[in-house]
Amino acid sequence: MKITVNGQCRELNNPTNLKDIVHMFCKDSSRVISEINGEIVKASQWDRTTVEDGDIIELVSFVGGG
C-alpha cells in the first residue's frame, strides 16, 4: 500500500490506522494535528481512522518558543 506523508511517498506492508502513522512519524503525538485527503482528523478518532492506499496525510507538529 502506498501513501503520501508530508509530501513524501511511503510504502506500508499492512493496512494500518492513523494513530500508528502518527506514532511512526512524530515523536510527541500530543502536539500533532493530522489531515487525510484534506480533512482534519481529531486525535480522538485516530485509532478508528483506517489509512487506505493512495491516502495523502499531512502531520503538523506545534513547537513553542520565544
Buried (B, 14 or more C-beta within 10 A) or exposed (E): BEBBBEEEEBEBEEEBBBBBBBEEBBEEBEEBBBBBEEEEBEBEEBEEBEBEEEBEBBBEBEEEEE
